[in-house]
Amino acid sequence: MNTGTLDPRCCDCLMKTYRNLFTRFGVNEKTRHTIEAHLDELLKKGDIETTPEFQRELGRKFRELTGIEDPFREEKAQSNRVARELYHEWKPKVDASPDPFDLALRLSIAGNIMDYGANSTFDIRHTIEQVLSARFAIDHSTLLRERVTVSRNMLYLADNAGEIYFDRLFIETVRPARITVAVRGGTALNDATPEDAREAGMEHVARVITNGFDAPSTVLKKSSEAFLETYRQADLILSKGQGNLEGLVGEQDPRIFFLLMVKCDVMAEMIGVEKGSFVVFNKA
């Protein structure tokens, strides 16, 4: 496989996701070969810049050839069920905590493990236990706390289904003057869409929009004008997960705080931390 300018490890990760889907859905050899060849063609063209955009193109090809509109539908539903239970379990604990901001922030980051694009399995309860006592590898949470306090127009870039329940808990806890939550503009792995936001009751605590693009990321040059208008007006931007990090890490924007669990070596090397680390990162 010609990896072009894409890190070979990203190519391996991309195809691992689809090979798992091939096995799960019994995809025939011809279709498997066509999708693998499609990635080679995309790499040779060289006009795609980010891994999430490659992921988008492979996802679209998979759906076109198999007729399976949402291959992660079951995983998303299961993630939402589990996260709903955890939301109700942790909501009173956050409310009673001596530091609700810190606890809600840590739970929000723990929710980032619910990522079937990066992991075929995970243990959300174990991750919560880890994050509650963890030292953040990059810790700009004090600055984030200060910015949240004075924010008048926050934009929250959601990541995965399930995880969005933890995002709601954080938003309810910090209660900014105005908050907009942006989800994906279409099916993208197990990322949150408007349906997942509605299931989590996000409309009760925030205005919900999409970014107008069906990649597992926020790619500004591909986002809708409606989203970009909201993006430009925000005085604080919270970016959840690796996908959003990949799309926005090149932006020299002091408004952006990246909140995530680092799940791969490529991302770990990019920001200078160990794989498995928890991060609250502002580039300013």
WOFEN-V459280 format. One record per pair of residues at least 12 apart in sequence whose ideal C-beta (glycine too) atoms are under 8 Angstrom apart, sorted by the first residue. I is the first residue (numbers start at 1). J is the second residue. Records with the same first field share a line. If there is no record, write none. Layout:
BEGIN
I: J + J
END
This chain:
BEGIN
1: 15 + 36 + 39 + 40 + 43
2: 40 + 43 + 44
3: 43
4: 43 + 44 + 46
5: 46
6: 43 + 51 + 54
7: 51 + 266
9: 264 + 265 + 266
10: 51 + 54 + 266
11: 39 + 43
13: 118 + 264
14: 39 + 51 + 54 + 55 + 58
15: 36 + 39
17: 55 + 117 + 189
18: 35 + 36 + 58 + 62
19: 32
20: 120
21: 62 + 71
24: 71
25: 66 + 68 + 71
27: 66
31: 65 + 66
34: 61 + 65
35: 58 + 61 + 62 + 65
38: 57 + 58 + 61
39: 54 + 58
42: 54 + 57
50: 215 + 217 + 219 + 246 + 247
51: 246
52: 188 + 215 + 216 + 217 + 219 + 243 + 246 + 247
53: 215 + 217 + 219 + 222
55: 117 + 188 + 189 + 215 + 216
56: 188 + 213 + 214 + 215 + 216
59: 187 + 188 + 189 + 214
60: 214
63: 187
69: 187
70: 187
72: 116 + 189 + 190
75: 116 + 161 + 190
76: 161 + 162 + 190 + 196
78: 162
79: 114 + 160 + 161 + 162 + 163 + 190
80: 161 + 162 + 164 + 165 + 196 + 199 + 200
82: 114 + 124 + 162
83: 111 + 114 + 124 + 162 + 163 + 164 + 165 + 166 + 200
84: 165 + 200
86: 124 + 125 + 128 + 165 + 166
87: 165 + 166 + 168 + 169 + 200
90: 107 + 169
91: 169 + 172
94: 107 + 169 + 173
100: 173
101: 145 + 148 + 173 + 174
102: 141
103: 132
104: 169 + 170 + 172 + 173 + 174
105: 141 + 144 + 170 + 259 + 280
106: 131 + 132 + 134 + 278
107: 128 + 131 + 166 + 169 + 170
108: 163 + 166 + 167 + 169 + 170 + 240 + 259
109: 131 + 259 + 260 + 261 + 278 + 279 + 280
110: 124 + 127 + 128 + 130 + 131 + 132 + 166 + 261
111: 124 + 160 + 162 + 163 + 164 + 165 + 166 + 167
112: 159 + 160 + 163 + 240 + 241 + 259 + 260 + 261
113: 127 + 261 + 263
114: 160 + 161 + 162 + 163 + 190
115: 159 + 160 + 163 + 189 + 190 + 241 + 242 + 263
116: 160 + 189 + 190
117: 189 + 190 + 191 + 216 + 243
118: 242 + 263 + 264
119: 263
124: 162
127: 261
130: 278
131: 261 + 278
134: 278
136: 277 + 278 + 279 + 280
137: 262 + 273 + 274 + 277 + 278 + 279
138: 271 + 273 + 277 + 279 + 280 + 281
139: 280
140: 257 + 280 + 281 + 282
141: 280
143: 257 + 282
144: 238 + 257 + 280 + 282
147: 236 + 257
148: 174 + 176 + 236
151: 176 + 177 + 235 + 236
152: 176 + 177 + 178 + 235
153: 176 + 177 + 178 + 180 + 233 + 234 + 235 + 236
154: 176 + 178 + 179 + 180 + 234 + 235 + 236 + 237 + 238
155: 179 + 180 + 182 + 230 + 231 + 234 + 236 + 237 + 238
156: 171 + 179 + 180 + 181 + 182 + 206 + 237 + 238 + 240
157: 182 + 211 + 218 + 237 + 238 + 239 + 240 + 244 + 248
158: 181 + 182 + 183 + 191 + 192 + 197 + 240
159: 191 + 192 + 240 + 241 + 243 + 244 + 260
160: 190 + 191 + 192 + 241
161: 190 + 191 + 192 + 193 + 196
162: 190
163: 192 + 240 + 241
164: 183 + 192 + 196 + 197 + 200 + 202
165: 200
167: 181 + 200 + 202 + 240
168: 200 + 201 + 202 + 205 + 206
171: 202 + 205 + 206
172: 205
176: 236
178: 207
179: 205 + 206 + 207
180: 206 + 207 + 208 + 209 + 230 + 234
181: 197 + 202 + 206 + 207 + 208 + 209
182: 208 + 209 + 210 + 211 + 218 + 227 + 230
183: 196 + 197 + 208 + 209 + 210 + 211
184: 210 + 211 + 213 + 214 + 215 + 216
185: 210 + 211 + 212 + 213 + 214 + 223 + 224
186: 210 + 213 + 214
187: 214
188: 214 + 215 + 216
189: 216
191: 216 + 243
193: 210
194: 208 + 210
209: 226 + 227 + 230
210: 224 + 227
211: 223 + 224 + 227
212: 224 + 225 + 226 + 227
215: 243 + 247
216: 243
217: 243 + 244 + 246 + 247
218: 239 + 243 + 244 + 247 + 248
219: 247
220: 247 + 248 + 251
234: 255
235: 255
236: 255 + 257
237: 253 + 255 + 256 + 257
238: 256 + 257 + 259
239: 256 + 257 + 258 + 259
240: 259 + 260
241: 259 + 260
242: 260 + 262 + 263 + 264 + 267
244: 258
245: 258 + 260 + 267 + 271
246: 267
249: 270 + 271 + 283
252: 283
253: 283
254: 282 + 283 + 284
256: 282 + 283
257: 280 + 281 + 282
258: 279 + 280 + 281 + 282
259: 279 + 280 + 281
260: 278 + 279 + 281
261: 276 + 277 + 278 + 279
262: 274 + 275 + 276 + 277 + 278 + 279
263: 275 + 276
END
